[in-house]
Amino acid sequence: MHVSSCCTLVVAMALAGSAIAQPTMAVHDSNSCAAEQAELEKRMHLARVKGRMLLRQQLADQLATVQQDCKLLSADQGNAANIERLEREVRTLRTELEAAEAQLRKLKGEISR
């Protein structure tokens, strides 16, 4: 009986350790990026203090992934802003072009009379 409870304890501890090191939820904005990074850094510090170097390394890997995701998110947001700016510029240019074409038609109409 003692051996099985000991094995159960080892399995439970292993599962708890892996649950702690599970990948975190997807990051959606810059605020959650910063919060996620801070949480992982805090957990890495705690793991280091407790001598759990494997867990610390797993958390460091997760942190690197989150940092990369946040960098991509930032680039995507920058691209979205550029797209919006360019779309506004295109609308403005189209309006100017339509006005110039209308002016040209008017001038051509006056000449042909």
Biopython code that builds the backbone (N, CA, C, O; Angstrom):
import numpy as np
from Bio.PDB.StructureBuilder import StructureBuilder

atoms = [
    (1, "MET", "N", (0.819, -1.188, 0.000)),
    (1, "MET", "CA", (0.000, 0.000, 0.000)),
    (1, "MET", "C", (0.867, 1.258, 0.000)),
    (1, "MET", "O", (0.549, 2.229, -0.686)),
    (2, "HIS", "N", (1.947, 1.246, 0.756)),
    (2, "HIS", "CA", (2.830, 2.397, 0.888)),
    (2, "HIS", "C", (3.489, 2.726, -0.449)),
    (2, "HIS", "O", (3.634, 3.902, -0.781)),
    (3, "VAL", "N", (3.888, 1.729, -1.217)),
    (3, "VAL", "CA", (4.543, 1.936, -2.500)),
    (3, "VAL", "C", (3.585, 2.580, -3.498)),
    (3, "VAL", "O", (3.979, 3.481, -4.238)),
    (4, "SER", "N", (2.339, 2.131, -3.527)),
    (4, "SER", "CA", (1.387, 2.696, -4.494)),
    (4, "SER", "C", (1.065, 4.147, -4.161)),
    (4, "SER", "O", (0.895, 4.959, -5.071)),
    (5, "SER", "N", (0.979, 4.489, -2.887)),
    (5, "SER", "CA", (0.704, 5.892, -2.545)),
    (5, "SER", "C", (1.911, 6.762, -2.866)),
    (5, "SER", "O", (1.757, 7.928, -3.228)),
    (6, "CYS", "N", (3.087, 6.213, -2.740)),
    (6, "CYS", "CA", (4.306, 6.942, -3.086)),
    (6, "CYS", "C", (4.349, 7.192, -4.602)),
    (6, "CYS", "O", (4.694, 8.290, -5.040)),
    (7, "CYS", "N", (4.000, 6.181, -5.393)),
    (7, "CYS", "CA", (3.966, 6.320, -6.853)),
    (7, "CYS", "C", (2.910, 7.338, -7.268)),
    (7, "CYS", "O", (3.120, 8.135, -8.182)),
    (8, "THR", "N", (1.774, 7.297, -6.581)),
    (8, "THR", "CA", (0.708, 8.246, -6.874)),
    (8, "THR", "C", (1.187, 9.664, -6.609)),
    (8, "THR", "O", (0.896, 10.578, -7.380)),
    (9, "LEU", "N", (1.923, 9.846, -5.516)),
    (9, "LEU", "CA", (2.447, 11.162, -5.179)),
    (9, "LEU", "C", (3.440, 11.640, -6.241)),
    (9, "LEU", "O", (3.411, 12.809, -6.628)),
    (10, "VAL", "N", (4.312, 10.754, -6.714)),
    (10, "VAL", "CA", (5.283, 11.108, -7.742)),
    (10, "VAL", "C", (4.575, 11.503, -9.041)),
    (10, "VAL", "O", (4.942, 12.491, -9.677)),
    (11, "VAL", "N", (3.568, 10.735, -9.427)),
    (11, "VAL", "CA", (2.817, 11.039, -10.641)),
    (11, "VAL", "C", (2.090, 12.373, -10.492)),
    (11, "VAL", "O", (2.082, 13.181, -11.421)),
    (12, "ALA", "N", (1.488, 12.605, -9.345)),
    (12, "ALA", "CA", (0.774, 13.868, -9.114)),
    (12, "ALA", "C", (1.726, 15.048, -9.183)),
    (12, "ALA", "O", (1.386, 16.086, -9.749)),
    (13, "MET", "N", (2.919, 14.901, -8.614)),
    (13, "MET", "CA", (3.900, 15.984, -8.653)),
    (13, "MET", "C", (4.376, 16.235, -10.083)),
    (13, "MET", "O", (4.572, 17.382, -10.483)),
    (14, "ALA", "N", (4.559, 15.174, -10.840)),
    (14, "ALA", "CA", (4.996, 15.315, -12.230)),
    (14, "ALA", "C", (3.936, 16.043, -13.051)),
    (14, "ALA", "O", (4.255, 16.923, -13.851)),
    (15, "LEU", "N", (2.679, 15.670, -12.848)),
    (15, "LEU", "CA", (1.590, 16.317, -13.569)),
    (15, "LEU", "C", (1.458, 17.779, -13.166)),
    (15, "LEU", "O", (1.210, 18.639, -14.011)),
    (16, "ALA", "N", (1.621, 18.059, -11.890)),
    (16, "ALA", "CA", (1.533, 19.448, -11.419)),
    (16, "ALA", "C", (2.656, 20.278, -12.016)),
    (16, "ALA", "O", (2.437, 21.419, -12.423)),
    (17, "GLY", "N", (3.841, 19.723, -12.072)),
    (17, "GLY", "CA", (4.975, 20.443, -12.658)),
    (17, "GLY", "C", (4.765, 20.711, -14.128)),
    (17, "GLY", "O", (5.077, 21.798, -14.615)),
    (18, "SER", "N", (4.238, 19.728, -14.845)),
    (18, "SER", "CA", (4.008, 19.952, -16.274)),
    (18, "SER", "C", (2.840, 20.903, -16.498)),
    (18, "SER", "O", (2.827, 21.632, -17.490)),
    (19, "ALA", "N", (1.869, 20.914, -15.605)),
    (19, "ALA", "CA", (0.750, 21.845, -15.735)),
    (19, "ALA", "C", (1.225, 23.281, -15.547)),
    (19, "ALA", "O", (0.726, 24.201, -16.196)),
    (20, "ILE", "N", (2.187, 23.461, -14.660)),
    (20, "ILE", "CA", (2.730, 24.791, -14.442)),
    (20, "ILE", "C", (3.454, 25.272, -15.688)),
    (20, "ILE", "O", (3.418, 26.461, -16.003)),
    (21, "ALA", "N", (4.098, 24.380, -16.387)),
    (21, "ALA", "CA", (4.906, 24.760, -17.546)),
    (21, "ALA", "C", (4.134, 24.716, -18.859)),
    (21, "ALA", "O", (4.728, 24.857, -19.929)),
    (22, "GLN", "N", (2.830, 24.525, -18.793)),
    (22, "GLN", "CA", (2.040, 24.463, -20.009)),
    (22, "GLN", "C", (2.066, 25.803, -20.734)),
    (22, "GLN", "O", (2.156, 26.847, -20.088)),
    (23, "PRO", "N", (1.988, 25.795, -22.064)),
    (23, "PRO", "CA", (1.945, 27.044, -22.815)),
    (23, "PRO", "C", (0.764, 27.890, -22.374)),
    (23, "PRO", "O", (-0.288, 27.370, -22.004)),
    (24, "THR", "N", (0.951, 29.175, -22.419)),
    (24, "THR", "CA", (-0.089, 30.089, -21.975)),
    (24, "THR", "C", (-1.042, 30.398, -23.118)),
    (24, "THR", "O", (-0.817, 29.993, -24.258)),
    (25, "MET", "N", (-2.105, 31.118, -22.798)),
    (25, "MET", "CA", (-3.109, 31.458, -23.801)),
    (25, "MET", "C", (-2.517, 32.380, -24.855)),
    (25, "MET", "O", (-1.496, 33.030, -24.629)),
    (26, "ALA", "N", (-3.160, 32.427, -25.985)),
    (26, "ALA", "CA", (-2.698, 33.288, -27.075)),
    (26, "ALA", "C", (-2.756, 34.746, -26.653)),
    (26, "ALA", "O", (-3.633, 35.159, -25.894)),
    (27, "VAL", "N", (-1.815, 35.506, -27.157)),
    (27, "VAL", "CA", (-1.727, 36.915, -26.823)),
    (27, "VAL", "C", (-2.517, 37.704, -27.862)),
    (27, "VAL", "O", (-2.424, 37.435, -29.060)),
    (28, "HIS", "N", (-3.308, 38.696, -27.386)),
    (28, "HIS", "CA", (-4.184, 39.408, -28.306)),
    (28, "HIS", "C", (-3.846, 40.875, -28.506)),
    (28, "HIS", "O", (-4.153, 41.437, -29.558)),
    (29, "ASP", "N", (-3.217, 41.511, -27.514)),
    (29, "ASP", "CA", (-2.869, 42.920, -27.679)),
    (29, "ASP", "C", (-1.613, 43.239, -26.889)),
    (29, "ASP", "O", (-1.077, 42.382, -26.186)),
    (30, "SER", "N", (-1.145, 44.478, -27.008)),
    (30, "SER", "CA", (0.120, 44.839, -26.373)),
    (30, "SER", "C", (0.038, 44.773, -24.851)),
    (30, "SER", "O", (1.032, 44.455, -24.197)),
    (31, "ASN", "N", (-1.135, 45.068, -24.274)),
    (31, "ASN", "CA", (-1.280, 44.974, -22.818)),
    (31, "ASN", "C", (-1.160, 43.535, -22.341)),
    (31, "ASN", "O", (-0.481, 43.258, -21.352)),
    (32, "SER", "N", (-1.814, 42.625, -23.040)),
    (32, "SER", "CA", (-1.721, 41.227, -22.627)),
    (32, "SER", "C", (-0.330, 40.677, -22.906)),
    (32, "SER", "O", (0.121, 39.771, -22.206)),
    (33, "CYS", "N", (0.361, 41.207, -23.915)),
    (33, "CYS", "CA", (1.748, 40.805, -24.170)),
    (33, "CYS", "C", (2.611, 41.137, -22.962)),
    (33, "CYS", "O", (3.344, 40.288, -22.456)),
    (34, "ALA", "N", (2.515, 42.378, -22.508)),
    (34, "ALA", "CA", (3.329, 42.813, -21.374)),
    (34, "ALA", "C", (2.979, 42.021, -20.119)),
    (34, "ALA", "O", (3.867, 41.631, -19.361)),
    (35, "ALA", "N", (1.700, 41.785, -19.902)),
    (35, "ALA", "CA", (1.274, 41.038, -18.719)),
    (35, "ALA", "C", (1.766, 39.597, -18.782)),
    (35, "ALA", "O", (2.229, 39.046, -17.783)),
    (36, "GLU", "N", (1.662, 38.999, -19.945)),
    (36, "GLU", "CA", (2.097, 37.616, -20.122)),
    (36, "GLU", "C", (3.606, 37.489, -19.898)),
    (36, "GLU", "O", (4.067, 36.562, -19.232)),
    (37, "GLN", "N", (4.358, 38.422, -20.455)),
    (37, "GLN", "CA", (5.810, 38.399, -20.273)),
    (37, "GLN", "C", (6.181, 38.584, -18.809)),
    (37, "GLN", "O", (7.061, 37.891, -18.300)),
    (38, "ALA", "N", (5.519, 39.513, -18.128)),
    (38, "ALA", "CA", (5.798, 39.756, -16.712)),
    (38, "ALA", "C", (5.480, 38.518, -15.877)),
    (38, "ALA", "O", (6.233, 38.165, -14.970)),
    (39, "GLU", "N", (4.370, 37.866, -16.185)),
    (39, "GLU", "CA", (3.986, 36.653, -15.448)),
    (39, "GLU", "C", (5.021, 35.547, -15.649)),
    (39, "GLU", "O", (5.413, 34.882, -14.690)),
    (40, "LEU", "N", (5.457, 35.354, -16.873)),
    (40, "LEU", "CA", (6.458, 34.321, -17.140)),
    (40, "LEU", "C", (7.787, 34.641, -16.464)),
    (40, "LEU", "O", (8.448, 33.745, -15.940)),
    (41, "GLU", "N", (8.179, 35.908, -16.474)),
    (41, "GLU", "CA", (9.428, 36.292, -15.799)),
    (41, "GLU", "C", (9.336, 36.050, -14.298)),
    (41, "GLU", "O", (10.299, 35.608, -13.671)),
    (42, "LYS", "N", (8.167, 36.345, -13.726)),
    (42, "LYS", "CA", (7.951, 36.102, -12.294)),
    (42, "LYS", "C", (8.034, 34.607, -11.988)),
    (42, "LYS", "O", (8.675, 34.199, -11.019)),
    (43, "ARG", "N", (7.387, 33.802, -12.814)),
    (43, "ARG", "CA", (7.407, 32.356, -12.603)),
    (43, "ARG", "C", (8.814, 31.794, -12.802)),
    (43, "ARG", "O", (9.209, 30.855, -12.112)),
    (44, "MET", "N", (9.578, 32.369, -13.751)),
    (44, "MET", "CA", (10.966, 31.937, -13.957)),
    (44, "MET", "C", (11.803, 32.240, -12.716)),
    (44, "MET", "O", (12.618, 31.420, -12.294)),
    (45, "HIS", "N", (11.597, 33.421, -12.138)),
    (45, "HIS", "CA", (12.338, 33.802, -10.936)),
    (45, "HIS", "C", (12.018, 32.837, -9.785)),
    (45, "HIS", "O", (12.915, 32.383, -9.074)),
    (46, "LEU", "N", (10.738, 32.537, -9.616)),
    (46, "LEU", "CA", (10.343, 31.603, -8.552)),
    (46, "LEU", "C", (10.948, 30.223, -8.780)),
    (46, "LEU", "O", (11.408, 29.581, -7.835)),
    (47, "ALA", "N", (10.948, 29.771, -10.012)),
    (47, "ALA", "CA", (11.528, 28.462, -10.320)),
    (47, "ALA", "C", (13.026, 28.468, -10.033)),
    (47, "ALA", "O", (13.565, 27.495, -9.506)),
    (48, "ARG", "N", (13.691, 29.555, -10.376)),
    (48, "ARG", "CA", (15.129, 29.666, -10.124)),
    (48, "ARG", "C", (15.411, 29.655, -8.619)),
    (48, "ARG", "O", (16.328, 28.976, -8.157)),
    (49, "VAL", "N", (14.616, 30.411, -7.863)),
    (49, "VAL", "CA", (14.788, 30.468, -6.411)),
    (49, "VAL", "C", (14.592, 29.090, -5.784)),
    (49, "VAL", "O", (15.297, 28.727, -4.843)),
    (50, "LYS", "N", (13.644, 28.333, -6.300)),
    (50, "LYS", "CA", (13.352, 27.001, -5.755)),
    (50, "LYS", "C", (14.272, 25.929, -6.328)),
    (50, "LYS", "O", (14.158, 24.759, -5.962)),
    (51, "GLY", "N", (15.181, 26.314, -7.221)),
    (51, "GLY", "CA", (16.114, 25.348, -7.788)),
    (51, "GLY", "C", (15.505, 24.457, -8.855)),
    (51, "GLY", "O", (16.060, 23.403, -9.164)),
    (52, "ARG", "N", (14.398, 24.849, -9.412)),
    (52, "ARG", "CA", (13.711, 24.041, -10.441)),
    (52, "ARG", "C", (14.160, 24.522, -11.816)),
    (52, "ARG", "O", (13.432, 25.216, -12.526)),
    (53, "MET", "N", (15.374, 24.135, -12.163)),
    (53, "MET", "CA", (16.000, 24.653, -13.376)),
    (53, "MET", "C", (15.325, 24.157, -14.656)),
    (53, "MET", "O", (15.274, 24.887, -15.646)),
    (54, "LEU", "N", (14.817, 22.951, -14.648)),
    (54, "LEU", "CA", (14.109, 22.452, -15.833)),
    (54, "LEU", "C", (12.848, 23.294, -16.075)),
    (54, "LEU", "O", (12.582, 23.712, -17.202)),
    (55, "LEU", "N", (12.089, 23.533, -15.024)),
    (55, "LEU", "CA", (10.891, 24.364, -15.142)),
    (55, "LEU", "C", (11.276, 25.774, -15.585)),
    (55, "LEU", "O", (10.604, 26.367, -16.429)),
    (56, "ARG", "N", (12.348, 26.307, -15.022)),
    (56, "ARG", "CA", (12.808, 27.643, -15.400)),
    (56, "ARG", "C", (13.132, 27.687, -16.890)),
    (56, "ARG", "O", (12.801, 28.658, -17.570)),
    (57, "GLN", "N", (13.776, 26.644, -17.395)),
    (57, "GLN", "CA", (14.116, 26.588, -18.820)),
    (57, "GLN", "C", (12.863, 26.487, -19.681)),
    (57, "GLN", "O", (12.782, 27.124, -20.731)),
    (58, "GLN", "N", (11.891, 25.698, -19.251)),
    (58, "GLN", "CA", (10.636, 25.586, -19.995)),
    (58, "GLN", "C", (9.927, 26.947, -20.053)),
    (58, "GLN", "O", (9.389, 27.343, -21.086)),
    (59, "LEU", "N", (9.944, 27.643, -18.922)),
    (59, "LEU", "CA", (9.327, 28.969, -18.877)),
    (59, "LEU", "C", (10.093, 29.958, -19.752)),
    (59, "LEU", "O", (9.494, 30.818, -20.398)),
    (60, "ALA", "N", (11.413, 29.834, -19.771)),
    (60, "ALA", "CA", (12.228, 30.694, -20.633)),
    (60, "ALA", "C", (11.881, 30.451, -22.102)),
    (60, "ALA", "O", (11.812, 31.394, -22.889)),
    (61, "ASP", "N", (11.665, 29.200, -22.467)),
    (61, "ASP", "CA", (11.258, 28.873, -23.838)),
    (61, "ASP", "C", (9.893, 29.493, -24.159)),
    (61, "ASP", "O", (9.683, 30.038, -25.243)),
    (62, "GLN", "N", (8.972, 29.400, -23.195)),
    (62, "GLN", "CA", (7.649, 30.006, -23.387)),
    (62, "GLN", "C", (7.770, 31.522, -23.528)),
    (62, "GLN", "O", (7.097, 32.134, -24.358)),
    (63, "LEU", "N", (8.635, 32.120, -22.709)),
    (63, "LEU", "CA", (8.834, 33.560, -22.772)),
    (63, "LEU", "C", (9.362, 33.965, -24.146)),
    (63, "LEU", "O", (8.916, 34.962, -24.713)),
    (64, "ALA", "N", (10.295, 33.209, -24.674)),
    (64, "ALA", "CA", (10.830, 33.509, -26.004)),
    (64, "ALA", "C", (9.725, 33.430, -27.060)),
    (64, "ALA", "O", (9.667, 34.253, -27.974)),
    (65, "THR", "N", (8.859, 32.441, -26.925)),
    (65, "THR", "CA", (7.738, 32.293, -27.862)),
    (65, "THR", "C", (6.783, 33.476, -27.755)),
    (65, "THR", "O", (6.355, 34.032, -28.767)),
    (66, "VAL", "N", (6.449, 33.861, -26.513)),
    (66, "VAL", "CA", (5.547, 34.997, -26.299)),
    (66, "VAL", "C", (6.167, 36.270, -26.860)),
    (66, "VAL", "O", (5.476, 37.065, -27.497)),
    (67, "GLN", "N", (7.458, 36.470, -26.631)),
    (67, "GLN", "CA", (8.129, 37.662, -27.151)),
    (67, "GLN", "C", (8.083, 37.692, -28.674)),
    (67, "GLN", "O", (7.873, 38.751, -29.267)),
    (68, "GLN", "N", (8.273, 36.558, -29.302)),
    (68, "GLN", "CA", (8.204, 36.484, -30.766)),
    (68, "GLN", "C", (6.785, 36.776, -31.247)),
    (68, "GLN", "O", (6.591, 37.519, -32.209)),
    (69, "ASP", "N", (5.785, 36.183, -30.568)),
    (69, "ASP", "CA", (4.388, 36.430, -30.933)),
    (69, "ASP", "C", (4.039, 37.910, -30.789)),
    (69, "ASP", "O", (3.339, 38.479, -31.626)),
    (70, "CYS", "N", (4.538, 38.520, -29.719)),
    (70, "CYS", "CA", (4.258, 39.941, -29.484)),
    (70, "CYS", "C", (4.927, 40.804, -30.546)),
    (70, "CYS", "O", (4.371, 41.817, -30.971)),
    (71, "LYS", "N", (6.110, 40.405, -30.971)),
    (71, "LYS", "CA", (6.806, 41.149, -32.020)),
    (71, "LYS", "C", (5.995, 41.063, -33.312)),
    (71, "LYS", "O", (5.848, 42.056, -34.025)),
    (72, "LEU", "N", (5.469, 39.877, -33.611)),
    (72, "LEU", "CA", (4.644, 39.705, -34.813)),
    (72, "LEU", "C", (3.355, 40.505, -34.702)),
    (72, "LEU", "O", (2.906, 41.113, -35.674)),
    (73, "LEU", "N", (2.757, 40.501, -33.498)),
    (73, "LEU", "CA", (1.534, 41.261, -33.267)),
    (73, "LEU", "C", (1.787, 42.740, -33.502)),
    (73, "LEU", "O", (0.985, 43.422, -34.141)),
    (74, "SER", "N", (2.892, 43.229, -32.988)),
    (74, "SER", "CA", (3.248, 44.639, -33.166)),
    (74, "SER", "C", (3.423, 44.963, -34.647)),
    (74, "SER", "O", (2.958, 46.000, -35.121)),
    (75, "ALA", "N", (4.092, 44.075, -35.369)),
    (75, "ALA", "CA", (4.281, 44.285, -36.809)),
    (75, "ALA", "C", (2.940, 44.275, -37.534)),
    (75, "ALA", "O", (2.712, 45.081, -38.436)),
    (76, "ASP", "N", (2.048, 43.355, -37.135)),
    (76, "ASP", "CA", (0.725, 43.290, -37.759)),
    (76, "ASP", "C", (-0.060, 44.572, -37.516)),
    (76, "ASP", "O", (-0.725, 45.083, -38.417)),
    (77, "GLN", "N", (0.024, 45.091, -36.280)),
    (77, "GLN", "CA", (-0.693, 46.328, -35.965)),
    (77, "GLN", "C", (-0.117, 47.487, -36.763)),
    (77, "GLN", "O", (-0.857, 48.358, -37.221)),
    (78, "GLY", "N", (1.211, 47.502, -36.930)),
    (78, "GLY", "CA", (1.844, 48.541, -37.735)),
    (78, "GLY", "C", (1.410, 48.436, -39.188)),
    (78, "GLY", "O", (1.160, 49.447, -39.844)),
    (79, "ASN", "N", (1.321, 47.201, -39.690)),
    (79, "ASN", "CA", (0.867, 46.987, -41.067)),
    (79, "ASN", "C", (-0.580, 47.435, -41.235)),
    (79, "ASN", "O", (-0.934, 48.039, -42.247)),
    (80, "ALA", "N", (-1.409, 47.140, -40.249)),
    (80, "ALA", "CA", (-2.824, 47.535, -40.324)),
    (80, "ALA", "C", (-2.947, 49.059, -40.365)),
    (80, "ALA", "O", (-3.762, 49.598, -41.113)),
    (81, "ALA", "N", (-2.149, 49.740, -39.571)),
    (81, "ALA", "CA", (-2.178, 51.206, -39.573)),
    (81, "ALA", "C", (-1.714, 51.748, -40.921)),
    (81, "ALA", "O", (-2.285, 52.709, -41.436)),
    (82, "ASN", "N", (-0.686, 51.135, -41.490)),
    (82, "ASN", "CA", (-0.210, 51.563, -42.811)),
    (82, "ASN", "C", (-1.256, 51.341, -43.882)),
    (82, "ASN", "O", (-1.434, 52.176, -44.769)),
    (83, "ILE", "N", (-1.947, 50.219, -43.802)),
    (83, "ILE", "CA", (-3.004, 49.913, -44.779)),
    (83, "ILE", "C", (-4.109, 50.960, -44.692)),
    (83, "ILE", "O", (-4.575, 51.467, -45.712)),
    (84, "GLU", "N", (-4.524, 51.280, -43.470)),
    (84, "GLU", "CA", (-5.575, 52.291, -43.298)),
    (84, "GLU", "C", (-5.130, 53.650, -43.844)),
    (84, "GLU", "O", (-5.899, 54.335, -44.518)),
    (85, "ARG", "N", (-3.887, 54.033, -43.550)),
    (85, "ARG", "CA", (-3.360, 55.311, -44.028)),
    (85, "ARG", "C", (-3.340, 55.343, -45.558)),
    (85, "ARG", "O", (-3.743, 56.330, -46.172)),
    (86, "LEU", "N", (-2.868, 54.258, -46.161)),
    (86, "LEU", "CA", (-2.804, 54.205, -47.623)),
    (86, "LEU", "C", (-4.194, 54.199, -48.260)),
    (86, "LEU", "O", (-4.398, 54.805, -49.312)),
    (87, "GLU", "N", (-5.146, 53.517, -47.626)),
    (87, "GLU", "CA", (-6.514, 53.516, -48.156)),
    (87, "GLU", "C", (-7.109, 54.923, -48.121)),
    (87, "GLU", "O", (-7.796, 55.327, -49.059)),
    (88, "ARG", "N", (-6.845, 55.683, -47.030)),
    (88, "ARG", "CA", (-7.317, 57.071, -46.954)),
    (88, "ARG", "C", (-6.680, 57.909, -48.057)),
    (88, "ARG", "O", (-7.346, 58.719, -48.702)),
    (89, "GLU", "N", (-5.380, 57.700, -48.264)),
    (89, "GLU", "CA", (-4.658, 58.447, -49.295)),
    (89, "GLU", "C", (-5.229, 58.135, -50.681)),
    (89, "GLU", "O", (-5.392, 59.041, -51.498)),
    (90, "VAL", "N", (-5.529, 56.878, -50.949)),
    (90, "VAL", "CA", (-6.102, 56.479, -52.243)),
    (90, "VAL", "C", (-7.469, 57.138, -52.428)),
    (90, "VAL", "O", (-7.769, 57.635, -53.514)),
    (91, "ARG", "N", (-8.306, 57.150, -51.379)),
    (91, "ARG", "CA", (-9.626, 57.798, -51.485)),
    (91, "ARG", "C", (-9.474, 59.285, -51.797)),
    (91, "ARG", "O", (-10.206, 59.833, -52.621)),
    (92, "THR", "N", (-8.523, 59.926, -51.134)),
    (92, "THR", "CA", (-8.281, 61.357, -51.382)),
    (92, "THR", "C", (-7.838, 61.587, -52.819)),
    (92, "THR", "O", (-8.331, 62.491, -53.494)),
    (93, "LEU", "N", (-6.906, 60.765, -53.280)),
    (93, "LEU", "CA", (-6.416, 60.906, -54.654)),
    (93, "LEU", "C", (-7.510, 60.639, -55.678)),
    (93, "LEU", "O", (-7.565, 61.309, -56.710)),
    (94, "ARG", "N", (-8.378, 59.674, -55.411)),
    (94, "ARG", "CA", (-9.490, 59.396, -56.333)),
    (94, "ARG", "C", (-10.434, 60.588, -56.414)),
    (94, "ARG", "O", (-10.907, 60.942, -57.494)),
    (95, "THR", "N", (-10.703, 61.200, -55.274)),
    (95, "THR", "CA", (-11.577, 62.375, -55.248)),
    (95, "THR", "C", (-10.964, 63.502, -56.063)),
    (95, "THR", "O", (-11.651, 64.164, -56.841)),
    (96, "GLU", "N", (-9.653, 63.719, -55.878)),
    (96, "GLU", "CA", (-8.960, 64.757, -56.644)),
    (96, "GLU", "C", (-8.975, 64.437, -58.139)),
    (96, "GLU", "O", (-9.163, 65.324, -58.971)),
    (97, "LEU", "N", (-8.772, 63.150, -58.473)),
    (97, "LEU", "CA", (-8.782, 62.734, -59.879)),
    (97, "LEU", "C", (-10.157, 62.969, -60.497)),
    (97, "LEU", "O", (-10.256, 63.466, -61.619)),
    (98, "GLU", "N", (-11.213, 62.616, -59.774)),
    (98, "GLU", "CA", (-12.567, 62.826, -60.284)),
    (98, "GLU", "C", (-12.828, 64.311, -60.527)),
    (98, "GLU", "O", (-13.443, 64.684, -61.526)),
    (99, "ALA", "N", (-12.358, 65.152, -59.611)),
    (99, "ALA", "CA", (-12.539, 66.603, -59.788)),
    (99, "ALA", "C", (-11.765, 67.092, -60.999)),
    (99, "ALA", "O", (-12.276, 67.906, -61.768)),
    (100, "ALA", "N", (-10.543, 66.613, -61.184)),
    (100, "ALA", "CA", (-9.735, 67.021, -62.338)),
    (100, "ALA", "C", (-10.368, 66.543, -63.636)),
    (100, "ALA", "O", (-10.380, 67.275, -64.626)),
    (101, "GLU", "N", (-10.899, 65.313, -63.643)),
    (101, "GLU", "CA", (-11.551, 64.802, -64.853)),
    (101, "GLU", "C", (-12.799, 65.607, -65.174)),
    (101, "GLU", "O", (-13.080, 65.874, -66.342)),
    (102, "ALA", "N", (-13.544, 65.992, -64.158)),
    (102, "ALA", "CA", (-14.741, 66.804, -64.386)),
    (102, "ALA", "C", (-14.361, 68.156, -64.977)),
    (102, "ALA", "O", (-15.024, 68.655, -65.886)),
    (103, "GLN", "N", (-13.288, 68.743, -64.453)),
    (103, "GLN", "CA", (-12.803, 70.013, -64.981)),
    (103, "GLN", "C", (-12.363, 69.867, -66.443)),
    (103, "GLN", "O", (-12.647, 70.734, -67.270)),
    (104, "LEU", "N", (-11.678, 68.779, -66.751)),
    (104, "LEU", "CA", (-11.226, 68.518, -68.118)),
    (104, "LEU", "C", (-12.411, 68.366, -69.062)),
    (104, "LEU", "O", (-12.402, 68.930, -70.157)),
    (105, "ARG", "N", (-13.423, 67.619, -68.659)),
    (105, "ARG", "CA", (-14.625, 67.453, -69.496)),
    (105, "ARG", "C", (-15.285, 68.806, -69.749)),
    (105, "ARG", "O", (-15.731, 69.095, -70.860)),
    (106, "LYS", "N", (-15.341, 69.615, -68.722)),
    (106, "LYS", "CA", (-15.960, 70.930, -68.851)),
    (106, "LYS", "C", (-15.194, 71.785, -69.868)),
    (106, "LYS", "O", (-15.798, 72.427, -70.727)),
    (107, "LEU", "N", (-13.867, 71.787, -69.762)),
    (107, "LEU", "CA", (-13.043, 72.563, -70.695)),
    (107, "LEU", "C", (-13.187, 72.043, -72.130)),
    (107, "LEU", "O", (-13.283, 72.830, -73.071)),
    (108, "LYS", "N", (-13.202, 70.726, -72.292)),
    (108, "LYS", "CA", (-13.357, 70.150, -73.618)),
    (108, "LYS", "C", (-14.724, 70.497, -74.199)),
    (108, "LYS", "O", (-14.860, 70.741, -75.398)),
    (109, "GLY", "N", (-15.728, 70.514, -73.335)),
    (109, "GLY", "CA", (-17.085, 70.876, -73.772)),
    (109, "GLY", "C", (-17.158, 72.304, -74.237)),
    (109, "GLY", "O", (-17.864, 72.603, -75.200)),
    (110, "GLU", "N", (-16.439, 73.204, -73.569)),
    (110, "GLU", "CA", (-16.446, 74.622, -73.944)),
    (110, "GLU", "C", (-15.709, 74.827, -75.273)),
    (110, "GLU", "O", (-16.121, 75.659, -76.083)),
    (111, "ILE", "N", (-14.639, 74.087, -75.501)),
    (111, "ILE", "CA", (-13.864, 74.223, -76.731)),
    (111, "ILE", "C", (-14.638, 73.696, -77.932)),
    (111, "ILE", "O", (-14.559, 74.285, -79.010)),
    (112, "SER", "N", (-15.367, 72.630, -77.782)),
    (112, "SER", "CA", (-16.072, 72.015, -78.919)),
    (112, "SER", "C", (-17.299, 72.803, -79.326)),
    (112, "SER", "O", (-17.910, 72.474, -80.342)),
    (113, "ARG", "N", (-17.689, 73.821, -78.589)),
    (113, "ARG", "CA", (-18.880, 74.586, -78.973)),
    (113, "ARG", "C", (-18.573, 75.550, -80.021)),
    (113, "ARG", "O", (-19.458, 76.281, -80.467)),
]
sb = StructureBuilder()
sb.init_structure("model")
sb.init_model(0)
sb.init_chain("A")
sb.init_seg("    ")
for serial, (resi, resn, name, xyz) in enumerate(atoms, 1):
    if name == "N":
        sb.init_residue(resn, " ", resi, " ")
    sb.init_atom(name, np.array(xyz, "f"), 0.0, 1.0, " ", f" {name:<3s}", serial, name[0])
structure = sb.get_structure()
